[in-house]
Amino acid sequence: MKNHHELEKLLMSIDGRGYSAYKQIKGVYNFRGYKLLVDHVQADPYAPPSKVRIVINRDITGIPDELVDSKEKITAVSDFLIRVFDNNIKHLNKGVDGTGGSGLLSIDHCGQEMLERTAVLIKDNHIEVRFEIGLPAAGRRVLGKAANRIFQDVLPKIVDSSLLYKNIDEKALKNQVNLIQDQMYIRKELKKKGLVAFIANGSILPRKSGISDKPLSKEGIPFKSPKKFETEILLPYNGKITGMGIPKGITLIVGGGYHGKSTLLKALELGVYNHIPGDGREFVITLEDAVKIRAEDGRNVEKVNISTFINNLPGNKDIFQFSTENASGSISQAANVVEALEVGTSLLLIDEDTSATNFMIRDGRMQKLVSNDKEPITPFIDKVKSLYDENGVSTILIVGGSGDYFDVAHQIIMMDEYVPKDVTATAKEIAASHGYRREGIINSKFGEITHRIPLKTGFPGRGKEERIKCKGKYKILYGKEIIDLSALEQLIDDSQTNCIAVMIDFLRKSILDDKISIFQAVNKLYEQIEKYGLDSISPYTGHPGNLALPRKYEFCAALNRYRRLKIKISKVNFK
């Protein structure tokens, strides 16, 4: 192992030479208090930056053991350190004039959620920080002196101010650790209390703008629960909180336009994640397996059993193993529901605005005009009750234009100028009144959930065809095929998409055997990650890249949108 003085000599010796001379610095260097590992050196000043790690003994950092003695605590501490490291980069690195990304220092960017990431690894007795450096250049000539200033001056200051417990905000760190424990406690309480979601009084649900997920602090109206749904929870660290507990079953959210229906649902769909202090949604907690469902015109569907919702298609198309390269709105929404059930969701979140109308409802007048035997679609309204009664799957549904759902709902909440009100009794009275009514279907059983087996032949072989890379948050390029993730509203971070790409590759190489179902394969993949960490699925040693763990539901959704996916149907119930 070399020391930092040898790195300085090397950088000075290659000053002014061709850019490829930087390749000589790859290796491990001992600095005062930490090790610097240069894992990958960029080939060109315009290429993606070089991958670098800092490894520091946890005893040197001074971070107390009690803050990192559980998985959720480690997630909170890692998240905190990433944010501090990122902030100190902005303050301490003044940059270097030069070609391309000269002098750029960057670490994985965190949003409002605390995610399991590879940017900071806390394991055993050490902490590892993974980041990137744009090695300075003039044209394509090495700027050795500028590079040395980054390594010898800037970086040690960032390390000292970001990783030493005495130099960071100890109170803020402890608060974040306590918060994530309280959030996990609420998740356990939801199941004990028969709830699917909880929204604390005082929560700020509206966001700053369409491009900012930060809270609308001044204009945002604090959330206040209706008395009927008010629930108390005594937290281990933040004491007693009160808020709206949404029970299992079928919940309607109604109200006029711009009164907060979609804002509430958005908060609930992101309540599957833990949020940082100050977000306003710290105690908006939803069952971790909740899935947002919407229509998705044009998506690929591969051998999905949509018979619950679709039957008697023209041309005698197989509804039990339905495939299409260009699904309609109703077909895509039916497939999205079935695929979510296939991997075990217990809560569906649906917004009328992003749904196919004919999938959601057929009113009484349309039933009289177009008889049921001429309509292949069984609307969701006729299946939502049996979905809960037979499978235990709850639904939270925004409805602005269809009062027919009053009949099947267990509770109905009206948003009135961002204030929730219980209108269940009133809505039920309206539903029971004489006059117009629609007819429900005679056979209301939900139907079978079929398990599918992904085949290895559907994935590319060697060479360029097996390359997989991300193009932003909502696009993965796999060989020549584009996997479009733009409809996955619970996908929140570019690094989750990076991770999905890596996971697909690992799944293909190490798990699929033409025998196990998607349900089994995905569980096996997540068991691998749980046991060995995110690093274990990366093809790269050392710096694994910027990865953040997605939920299994977004991963499966990505897999199902891969257009070359090949499926065979299992005859065995794998659950």
Secondary structure, 3 states (H helix, E strand, C coil): CEEHHHHHHHHHHCCCCEHHHHHHHCEEEEECCEEEEEEECCCCCCCCCEEEEEEEEHHHHCCCHHHCCCHHHHHHHHHHHHHHHHHHHHHHCCCCCCCCCCCCEECCCCCCEECCECCEEEECCEEEEEEEECCCEECCEECHHHHHHHHHHHHHHHHHHHHCHHHCCHHHHHHHHHHHHHHHHHHHHHHHCCEEEEEECCCCCCEEECCEEEECCCCCCCCCCCHHHEEEEEECCCEEEEEEEEECCEEEEECCCCCCHHHHHHHHHHCCCEECCCCCCCCEEECCCEEEECCCCCCCEEEECCCCCECCCCCCCCCCCEEECCCCHHHHHHHHHHHHHHCCCCEEEEEHHHCCHHHHCCCHHHHHHCCHHHCCECCHHHCHHHHHHHHCCEEEEECCCCHHHHHCCCEEEEEECCEEEECHHHHHHHHHCCCCCCCCCCCCCCCCCCCEEECHHHCCCCHHHHCEEECCCCEEEECCEEEECCCCCCCCCHHHHHHHHHHHHHHHHHCCCCCCCHHHHHHHHHHHHHHHCHHHHCCCCCCCCCCECCCHHHHHHHHHCCCCCCEEECCCCCC
